[in-house]
Amino acid sequence: MLVARPGAPPVALAPACAGGPVRGAIVRQAPARWQSAARAGTGIARANDATFARMQLNWRVLGLLNLFRLLVPPVLYAVFRLSAAPRVVGEAHPQLFTTVCAAYALAAIGYIALLKRRDRTSIWHAYLAAAVDIAAVTLLIHASGGAESGLAILLLVPIGGLSVIAAPTGALVSAAAATLALLVQQLIGWLDGNAAPLGFAQAGYYGAMLFVVAASGSFMARRLRETEAVVRQRDIDVANLAELSEYIVQHLRESLVVIDSEDRLRLINDSARLMLGPAARAGALLGEASPRLLYHVERWRRRPAGAPAERAPLVAVDGGREIEASFAALGRDRPAPAIIFLEDTSYLAGRVQQTKLAALGRLSASIAHEIRNPVGAMSHAAQLLAEAPALGREEKRLTEIITGNAERVSTIIANVMKLSRRDATRPERLQIGAWLEDFVPEFSATLQLGEQRLQLVLPEVDLEVRVDPTHLHQIAWNLCDNAARHSAELPHLPAFELRVGRLPSSGRPFLEVADRGPGIPDDVAERIFEPFFTARHDGTGLGLFIARELAQCNGALLLYEPRAGGGCIFRVVFADPQRWEG
């Protein structure tokens, strides 16, 4: 199995097989990079990870065996000193018993230093320790009067421990050596008169037990290692899948946010964090990161069962992108955790832009050839008819209706044809303050606005933008015309304002038109940029649509938001000045 870590070459996992070359490496020190990786606990598959885990297990077994060596001598010596004659242990050769206990304890202490120097330890040190155990316990048995003392059971511990960490052959050889040592000491004790003939049967019984422990221990250790290898490999696979999933989520162009039932962020990828800002981090409350997004989440949760989800638009933290959110429940709880998909609609707009332009071009050409000439003819005929002296008042009113609607159709045709030519963009760098100082008198004179109706606010006179001047003129004209039509007459206050500035979050320049009109109802606010949508009978419904399309053509974004205290704010956020040259 190969697992590729981002930015690193693939890492091959070593086969976790029992009985392989792992045995010869059980007592070698793991490389430092394995140890650091193990301490880090990242869950990434490491080379020879099964070998490293097995080494750790074997060191623990060797440590437990040495703890046994440290405990046996003092315990036996305490029993020897505290028991009255005839003693249970050490009765046959008390001096030999005391000497062996001391030597065995010193050997155990010396083995501690050997365990700490794992980098110079090999498998033969385990066999050497087992040989020391067999020799020491055999001498203690001989000093206690042979197998009848019951001390032979102590040999089960080192033989059983060795069967776990050594090959089956080595464990059986060690069991045979221990059995032979028991029989030899029993023979020597019988010749010395310190052991009874019945001890040979007991020695044989203990020898058989040693072989059973060695064989069963090796078998069980092998099965345990195989099971552990399978479990460890499953853990590695799960960890790899988890990291792969996290990598995919973090590097998706689609922006993902996962929230729990308490509206707390549990997962957010980098793309979503760029949209929502630095406050959007795992563990933060959604309302603190994006109150507008929390509002859409609550609306989505309160919708009737089976009802289609409504559009959930919001603006990115940089103020220059419009985002649309969609939601999916994670579970059936109420309220349920949810996954939120954030889509930058500018990407979709960019994909369909060329298709839209081509369609609009064909539409405008068709309108120009098929509608303009008949409408012009009808308008001209209505004007001639209105000049007839025999027409009464009602007939003249009908001719005025014909003329007015013909002019309206001509206006729609002209607007659509302007929109179809939006691909011919010629952006220029201009100072928007100076440009507005020329635009405001022109607009006020054309619509015959009073001096107090329109106010220009220029906190930064030399603010530069990059835009097509003709497109900017049409955008500003459409927005100001909307504001002039809907603004209320307020004493000592301008009806609407033109303001420029920079967004504090991103530094992008903006132009906004703010009025004091009745505002836009929430139920239609999401449709105001749709073509031919209008709340007025005398409007074409193309003004805001054309303004937004022209803004997008220049790399800008036209946004709407309600104004505090009543009214509307339409804000044009221009392209990032740092990216002009690119």
C-alpha positions in Angstrom: 0.0 0.0 0.0 1.3 3.4 -0.9 0.2 6.6 0.8 1.2 9.9 -0.6 1.5 12.8 1.8 0.9 16.2 0.3 4.3 17.6 -0.7 6.1 14.4 0.1 7.0 11.2 -1.8 4.9 8.1 -1.2 5.7 6.0 1.8 5.5 2.2 1.6 4.1 0.3 4.5 6.2 -2.7 5.6 4.3 -6.1 5.6 3.1 -7.0 9.1 3.8 -10.7 8.9 4.6 -12.9 11.9 7.7 -15.0 11.8 9.5 -12.8 9.2 12.6 -10.7 9.5 11.0 -8.8 12.4 12.4 -11.2 14.9 16.0 -10.4 14.2 15.2 -6.7 14.8 13.2 -6.9 18.0 15.9 -5.5 20.1 17.3 -2.8 17.8 16.7 0.8 18.6 14.1 2.4 16.3 15.3 5.3 14.2 14.8 8.7 15.6 12.4 9.7 12.8 10.1 6.7 13.8 10.2 7.7 17.4 9.3 11.3 16.6 6.5 10.2 14.3 5.1 7.9 17.0 5.2 10.7 19.6 3.6 13.1 17.1 0.7 10.7 16.7 -0.3 12.0 13.3 -1.8 8.7 12.1 0.2 8.7 8.9 1.4 5.4 7.7 5.2 5.1 8.5 7.7 2.7 7.0 8.1 -0.4 9.1 5.4 0.8 11.5 4.5 -2.8 12.4 8.2 -3.5 13.2 8.4 -0.5 15.4 5.3 -1.5 17.3 6.5 -5.0 17.8 9.8 -3.7 19.1 8.0 -1.7 21.7 6.0 -4.8 22.8 9.2 -6.9 23.1 10.9 -4.2 25.2 8.0 -4.2 27.6 8.2 -8.0 27.9 11.9 -7.9 28.6 11.3 -5.2 31.2 8.7 -7.3 32.9 11.0 -10.3 32.9 13.7 -8.2 34.5 11.2 -7.1 37.2 10.7 -10.8 37.9 14.4 -11.2 38.4 14.5 -8.2 40.7 11.7 -9.6 42.9 12.5 -13.3 43.2 15.9 -13.1 45.1 14.8 -10.8 47.9 11.5 -12.6 48.3 13.2 -16.1 48.5 15.9 -14.7 50.8 13.2 -13.2 53.1 11.4 -16.6 53.2 14.7 -18.3 53.9 15.6 -16.0 56.8 12.2 -15.9 58.4 11.3 -19.6 58.2 12.3 -21.9 61.1 14.0 -25.2 60.6 13.3 -27.3 58.7 13.2 -24.5 56.2 11.0 -24.5 53.0 13.9 -23.2 50.8 17.7 -23.2 51.1 17.7 -26.1 53.6 20.1 -28.4 51.7 22.8 -25.8 50.9 22.2 -22.5 52.8 25.4 -20.9 51.8 24.9 -21.7 48.1 21.3 -20.4 48.4 22.4 -17.1 49.8 25.2 -16.6 47.3 22.9 -17.4 44.3 20.2 -15.0 45.6 22.8 -12.2 45.8 24.3 -13.0 42.4 20.8 -13.2 40.8 19.9 -9.8 42.2 23.1 -8.2 40.9 22.5 -9.7 37.5 19.0 -8.3 37.4 20.4 -4.8 38.4 23.0 -5.0 35.7 20.4 -6.0 33.1 18.7 -2.7 33.8 21.6 -0.8 32.3 21.5 -3.2 29.3 17.8 -2.4 28.7 18.6 1.3 28.6 21.1 0.9 25.8 18.7 -0.5 23.3 20.8 0.6 20.3 23.5 -2.0 21.2 21.2 -4.8 22.2 20.4 -7.9 20.0 18.3 -11.0 20.3 21.1 -12.9 21.9 20.8 -10.8 25.0 17.3 -12.2 25.5 18.7 -15.7 25.2 21.5 -14.8 27.6 19.0 -13.5 30.1 17.0 -16.7 29.8 20.2 -18.8 30.4 20.9 -16.7 33.5 17.4 -17.4 34.7 17.6 -21.1 34.1 21.0 -21.4 35.8 20.0 -19.3 38.8 16.6 -21.0 39.4 18.2 -24.4 39.0 20.9 -23.6 41.6 18.2 -22.3 44.0 16.2 -25.5 43.4 19.4 -27.6 44.1 20.1 -25.6 47.3 16.5 -26.2 48.4 16.6 -30.0 48.1 15.5 -30.6 44.5 12.2 -30.5 42.6 10.3 -31.4 45.7 10.8 -27.8 46.9 8.4 -26.5 44.3 10.7 -23.8 43.1 10.8 -25.3 39.6 7.6 -23.5 38.9 9.6 -20.3 38.7 11.1 -21.5 35.4 7.7 -21.0 33.8 8.0 -17.3 33.8 11.2 -16.8 31.8 10.3 -19.6 29.4 6.9 -18.2 28.8 8.3 -14.6 28.3 10.9 -15.9 25.9 8.3 -17.7 23.9 6.5 -14.4 23.3 9.6 -12.5 21.9 11.7 -15.3 20.4 11.1 -17.8 17.5 9.3 -21.0 18.4 12.5 -23.0 17.9 14.4 -20.8 20.4 11.6 -21.1 23.0 11.5 -25.0 22.7 15.3 -25.2 22.9 15.2 -23.0 26.0 12.5 -25.3 27.5 14.6 -28.3 26.7 17.7 -26.7 28.4 15.6 -25.9 31.5 14.2 -29.5 31.7 17.7 -30.9 31.3 19.0 -28.6 34.0 16.2 -29.8 36.3 17.1 -33.5 35.7 20.8 -32.9 36.2 20.4 -31.0 39.4 18.0 -33.7 40.6 20.6 -36.4 39.7 23.3 -34.5 41.6 21.1 -34.1 44.6 20.1 -37.8 44.6 23.8 -38.8 44.5 24.5 -36.4 47.4 21.6 -37.8 49.4 19.8 -34.4 49.4 17.0 -35.4 47.0 14.5 -38.2 47.0 13.9 -40.5 44.0 10.4 -39.1 43.7 11.9 -35.8 42.7 12.7 -37.2 39.2 9.0 -37.6 38.5 8.3 -34.1 39.6 11.3 -32.8 37.6 9.8 -34.6 34.5 6.4 -33.1 35.3 7.8 -29.6 35.4 9.8 -30.2 32.2 6.6 -31.3 30.4 4.9 -28.1 31.7 7.9 -26.0 30.3 7.4 -27.6 26.8 3.7 -26.9 26.9 4.2 -23.3 28.0 6.9 -22.8 25.3 4.8 -24.2 22.5 1.5 -22.6 23.5 3.2 -19.3 24.2 4.7 -19.2 20.8 1.4 -20.1 19.2 -0.5 -17.5 21.1 2.1 -14.9 20.6 2.1 -15.5 16.8 -1.7 -15.2 16.7 -1.7 -12.1 18.9 0.9 -10.5 16.6 -1.1 -11.3 13.5 -4.2 -9.9 15.1 -2.3 -6.8 16.3 -0.9 -6.4 12.8 -4.4 -6.5 11.2 -5.8 -4.1 13.8 -2.8 -1.7 13.3 -3.2 -1.9 9.6 -6.8 -1.0 9.9 -5.9 1.9 12.1 -3.4 3.1 9.6 -6.0 2.8 6.8 -8.6 4.7 8.8 -6.0 7.4 9.7 -4.9 7.6 6.0 -8.5 7.9 4.9 -9.2 10.6 7.6 -6.2 12.6 6.5 -7.0 12.1 2.8 -10.6 13.3 3.5 -9.2 16.3 5.4 -6.8 17.1 2.5 -9.6 16.9 0.0 -11.9 19.1 2.1 -9.2 21.7 2.7 -8.2 21.9 -1.0 -11.6 21.9 -2.6 -12.4 25.0 -4.5 -15.9 24.6 -3.1 -16.2 26.2 0.3 -17.5 23.9 3.1 -18.6 24.7 6.6 -19.9 22.2 9.1 -21.8 23.4 12.2 -23.3 21.5 15.1 -26.7 21.8 16.6 -25.5 24.8 18.7 -24.4 26.7 15.6 -20.7 26.2 16.4 -18.2 25.7 13.7 -16.8 22.2 13.7 -15.1 22.1 10.3 -14.2 24.9 7.8 -11.8 24.7 4.8 -9.5 27.4 3.7 -11.7 28.5 0.8 -14.6 29.2 3.2 -12.3 30.9 5.7 -11.3 33.3 3.0 -14.9 34.1 2.3 -16.0 34.5 6.0 -12.9 36.1 7.4 -10.4 35.2 10.2 -13.1 35.0 12.8 -14.4 31.8 11.1 -12.4 29.1 12.8 -13.2 25.7 14.2 -14.9 26.1 17.6 -16.2 29.6 17.0 -19.9 30.5 17.0 -21.4 31.0 13.5 -23.1 34.2 14.7 -19.7 35.7 15.6 -18.1 34.7 12.3 -21.0 35.6 10.0 -24.3 36.9 11.4 -25.9 37.0 7.9 -25.1 33.3 7.3 -26.6 32.5 10.7 -29.7 34.3 9.7 -30.0 32.2 6.5 -29.4 29.0 8.6 -32.2 29.8 10.9 -34.5 30.5 8.0 -33.6 27.2 6.4 -34.3 25.3 9.6 -37.7 27.0 10.1 -38.9 26.2 6.6 -41.8 23.7 6.4 -41.0 20.1 5.9 -40.6 19.3 2.2 -40.5 23.0 1.1 -37.7 23.9 -1.3 -34.8 25.8 0.2 -34.7 29.5 -0.6 -31.8 31.4 -2.0 -29.3 32.5 0.7 -27.1 35.3 -0.7 -24.5 37.1 1.3 -21.3 39.1 0.7 -17.8 37.9 1.4 -15.7 39.6 4.1 -13.7 41.4 1.4 -16.9 43.1 0.2 -16.1 42.2 -3.4 -17.7 38.9 -3.9 -21.3 37.7 -3.6 -21.8 34.3 -2.1 -24.7 31.9 -2.2 -25.1 29.4 0.6 -26.9 26.0 0.4 -27.5 23.7 3.3 -27.8 19.9 4.1 -28.8 18.4 7.4 -26.5 15.9 9.1 -28.9 13.7 11.0 -32.5 13.9 12.1 -32.1 15.9 15.3 -33.9 19.2 15.8 -32.0 21.4 15.4 -29.7 19.1 13.4 -26.0 19.7 12.6 -25.6 20.9 9.0 -23.1 21.2 6.3 -23.0 24.5 4.5 -21.8 24.9 0.9 -20.7 28.4 0.0 -20.5 29.2 -3.7 -18.8 32.2 -5.2 -21.3 33.2 -7.8 -18.7 35.2 -9.7 -17.1 32.0 -10.9 -20.4 30.8 -12.3 -21.0 34.3 -13.9 -17.6 34.1 -15.5 -18.3 30.7 -17.0 -21.6 31.8 -18.6 -20.5 35.3 -19.6 -19.5 34.4 -23.1 -22.6 32.4 -23.8 -24.7 35.2 -22.4 -23.0 37.8 -24.5 -23.5 35.7 -27.6 -27.2 35.2 -26.8 -27.7 38.8 -26.1 -25.9 39.8 -29.3 -28.2 37.6 -31.3 -31.2 38.8 -29.4 -30.4 42.5 -29.9 -29.7 41.9 -33.6 -33.1 40.2 -33.9 -34.8 43.0 -32.0 -33.1 45.7 -34.1 -34.2 44.1 -37.4 -37.6 42.7 -36.4 -39.0 45.1 -33.9 -37.4 48.5 -34.2 -38.7 49.2 -37.8 -42.3 48.2 -37.0 -42.3 50.2 -33.8 -40.9 53.2 -35.6 -43.6 52.9 -38.2 -46.3 52.7 -35.6 -44.9 55.6 -33.7 -44.7 57.7 -36.8 -48.2 56.8 -37.9 -49.6 57.7 -34.5 -47.9 61.1 -34.7 -49.4 61.7 -38.1 -52.8 60.5 -36.9 -52.6 62.9 -33.9 -52.2 65.8 -36.4 -55.5 65.0 -38.1 -58.0 67.9 -37.4 -61.1 65.5 -37.3 -59.8 63.6 -34.2 -61.6 64.1 -30.9 -60.2 64.2 -27.4 -60.5 60.5 -26.9 -58.9 59.6 -30.2 -55.9 61.9 -29.4 -55.6 60.2 -26.0 -55.3 56.8 -27.8 -52.7 58.2 -30.1 -50.7 59.4 -27.1 -50.9 55.9 -25.6 -49.6 54.4 -28.8 -46.7 57.0 -29.0 -45.8 56.6 -25.3 -45.6 52.8 -25.5 -43.7 52.9 -28.7 -41.1 55.1 -27.1 -41.0 52.6 -24.1 -40.4 49.7 -26.5 -37.6 51.7 -28.2 -36.0 52.4 -24.9 -36.0 48.7 -24.0 -34.4 48.0 -27.4 -31.8 50.6 -26.9 -30.9 49.2 -23.4 -30.7 45.7 -24.6 -28.4 46.7 -27.5 -26.2 48.6 -25.1 -26.0 45.5 -23.0 -25.1 43.4 -25.9 -22.1 45.7 -26.6 -20.7 45.3 -23.0 -18.0 42.9 -24.2 -16.3 46.0 -25.8 -14.8 47.1 -22.5 -12.1 49.7 -22.6 -11.0 50.2 -18.9 -9.1 53.3 -18.0 -7.5 54.5 -14.8 -9.3 57.6 -13.6 -9.8 59.6 -10.4 -13.4 58.9 -9.5 -13.6 62.1 -7.4 -12.9 64.4 -10.4 -15.1 62.3 -12.6 -18.1 62.6 -10.2 -17.6 66.4 -9.9 -18.4 66.5 -13.6 -21.1 63.9 -13.5 -23.2 65.4 -10.7 -23.9 68.8 -12.4 -24.7 67.0 -15.6 -27.2 64.6 -14.0 -28.8 67.4 -11.8 -29.2 69.7 -14.9 -30.7 66.9 -17.0 -33.3 65.9 -14.4 -33.7 69.5 -13.1 -32.9 68.6 -9.5 -32.6 71.2 -6.9 -29.3 72.0 -5.2 -30.3 70.1 -2.0 -31.5 67.0 -3.8 -28.1 65.4 -4.5 -25.1 65.5 -2.3 -21.6 64.4 -3.2 -19.3 63.0 -0.4 -15.6 62.7 -1.3 -13.5 61.8 1.8 -10.6 60.8 -0.6 -10.4 63.1 -3.6 -7.6 61.3 -5.5 -9.1 57.8 -5.2 -8.4 55.9 -8.4 -10.4 53.1 -10.0 -10.0 51.2 -13.2 -13.2 51.1 -15.3 -14.6 51.9 -18.7 -15.8 55.5 -18.3 -18.8 55.0 -20.6 -19.9 52.0 -18.6 -19.3 53.9 -15.3 -21.5 56.7 -16.6 -24.4 54.4 -17.4 -24.1 52.6 -14.1 -24.0 55.8 -12.1 -26.9 57.3 -14.2 -29.1 54.2 -13.7 -28.5 54.2 -9.9 -29.0 57.9 -9.5 -32.1 57.9 -11.6 -33.5 55.1 -9.4 -32.7 57.1 -6.2 -34.2 60.4 -7.6 -37.4 58.6 -8.5 -37.9 57.0 -5.1 -36.3 59.5 -2.6 -38.6 61.4 -0.3 -38.4 65.2 0.1 -36.9 65.8 3.5 -36.3 69.3 4.9 -32.7 70.3 5.3 -31.5 66.9 4.2 -30.4 65.7 0.7 -32.7 63.2 -1.0 -29.8 60.9 -1.9 -26.0 60.9 -1.7 -23.1 59.8 -3.8 -20.2 58.5 -1.7 -16.9 57.0 -2.5 -14.3 55.3 -0.2 -12.4 52.1 0.5 -13.7 49.0 2.1 -11.9 48.6 5.5 -11.6 44.8 5.1 -9.9 44.7 1.7 -9.1 48.3 0.7 -11.1 48.0 -2.5 -12.5 51.3 -3.7 -16.3 51.7 -3.9 -19.0 54.1 -5.1 -22.4 54.0 -3.5 -25.7 55.7 -4.0 -27.7 56.0 -0.8 -31.3 57.3 -0.8 -34.0 58.0 1.8 -36.9 56.4 0.0 -39.4 53.8 1.2 -36.8 51.0 0.7 -37.3 47.6 -0.9 -39.4 44.9 0.8 -37.5 41.8 1.9 -39.6 39.5 -0.3 -38.5 41.2 -3.5 -35.0 42.3 -2.6 -33.5 39.2 -4.1 -35.2 39.8 -7.5 -34.3 43.5 -8.1 -31.4 42.6 -10.3 -33.4 40.2 -12.5 -34.1 41.5 -16.1 -37.6 43.1 -16.6 -38.4 42.9 -12.9 -39.9 46.2 -11.7 -42.3 47.4 -9.1 -43.3 50.5 -11.2 -45.7 50.4 -14.1 -43.7 53.0 -16.0 -40.3 51.2 -15.7 -38.6 48.7 -18.0 -37.0 46.6 -15.2 -33.6 46.7 -17.0 -31.9 49.6 -15.2 -30.4 47.6 -12.2 -29.9 44.5 -14.4 -27.8 46.5 -16.9 -25.9 48.3 -14.1 -24.9 45.0 -12.5 -23.9 43.4 -15.9 -21.8 46.4 -16.8 -20.1 46.3 -13.4 -19.3 42.6 -13.7 -17.9 43.3 -17.2 -15.4 45.7 -15.5 -14.4 43.3 -12.7 -16.7 45.1 -10.2 -19.7 44.1 -8.2 -23.0 45.9 -7.6 -24.6 45.1 -4.2 -27.7 46.2 -2.5 -28.3 46.6 1.3 -31.1 48.4 3.2 -30.1 51.7 4.8 -30.5 52.3 8.5 -33.4 54.6 9.1 -35.1 53.8 5.8 -33.9 53.8 2.2 -31.5 51.9 0.0 -27.8 51.7 -0.6 -26.4 50.5 -3.9 -22.7 50.0 -3.7 -20.3 49.4 -6.7 -17.2 47.6 -5.4 -14.4 48.1 -8.0 -11.6 45.7 -8.8 -8.7 45.3 -6.3 -6.3 48.1 -7.2 -3.3 45.8 -6.5 -4.4 43.6 -9.4 -4.8 46.3 -12.0 -1.6 45.6 -13.9 -2.2 41.9 -13.8 
